[in-house]
Every structure is written in C-alpha cells, then in structure tokens.
Amino acid sequence: MDLSKKNDYKQKLLSLIPPFPQNISNPALRVELRKSVEDHGDRLEDDEYWLLRDSLIDDGLIE
C-alpha cells in the first residue's frame, strides 16, 4: 500500500470509529473499511487493516 493510500485509509478508518462512549468491534470496522476500499477499486487484506489500526494507535488518535 503506497503512502497516499495509507493516509487516506487511515482517515477513513478513523471516520468509521464512533465517538465515546459508543464502540465498534475490530471485525466490524474491518468489514466497513474493506467495503470503502473496494468501492475505490482496491483491496484491503487483514494485515493491512491491522497496520492502519496500529498506526492510529501509535499516532495517539485511538486507544
């Protein structure tokens, strides 16, 4: 995944996370993000999802 797509997908993933105190499971987030990515003609593998999610954690944007 190239850097521009990574940044786009990180922002999309972040937008899918509901505000506190609501929550969503990782499997549900993965499904929603995968749909969005596929709508743009790309694929999202499970390991790519985890890299995106972990990157948001590293950036301090989610816990």
Contacts in CASP RR format, 6 or more apart in sequence:
PFRMAT RR
TARGET T0000
AUTHOR 0000-0000-0000
METHOD contacts of the structure
MODEL  1
MDLSKKNDYKQKLLSLIPPFPQNISNPALRVELRKSVEDHGDRLEDDEYW
LLRDSLIDDGLIE
1 9 0 8 1.000
1 48 0 8 1.000
1 51 0 8 1.000
5 42 0 8 1.000
6 51 0 8 1.000
6 52 0 8 1.000
6 55 0 8 1.000
9 33 0 8 1.000
9 37 0 8 1.000
9 44 0 8 1.000
9 48 0 8 1.000
9 52 0 8 1.000
10 52 0 8 1.000
10 55 0 8 1.000
10 56 0 8 1.000
12 33 0 8 1.000
12 36 0 8 1.000
12 37 0 8 1.000
13 29 0 8 1.000
13 33 0 8 1.000
13 49 0 8 1.000
13 52 0 8 1.000
13 53 0 8 1.000
13 56 0 8 1.000
14 56 0 8 1.000
14 61 0 8 1.000
14 62 0 8 1.000
16 24 0 8 1.000
16 29 0 8 1.000
16 32 0 8 1.000
16 33 0 8 1.000
16 36 0 8 1.000
17 24 0 8 1.000
17 29 0 8 1.000
17 62 0 8 1.000
18 24 0 8 1.000
26 49 0 8 1.000
26 53 0 8 1.000
29 49 0 8 1.000
29 53 0 8 1.000
30 44 0 8 1.000
30 46 0 8 1.000
30 49 0 8 1.000
33 44 0 8 1.000
33 49 0 8 1.000
33 52 0 8 1.000
34 44 0 8 1.000
34 49 0 8 1.000
37 43 0 8 1.000
37 44 0 8 1.000
38 44 0 8 1.000
53 62 0 8 1.000
56 62 0 8 1.000
57 63 0 8 1.000
END
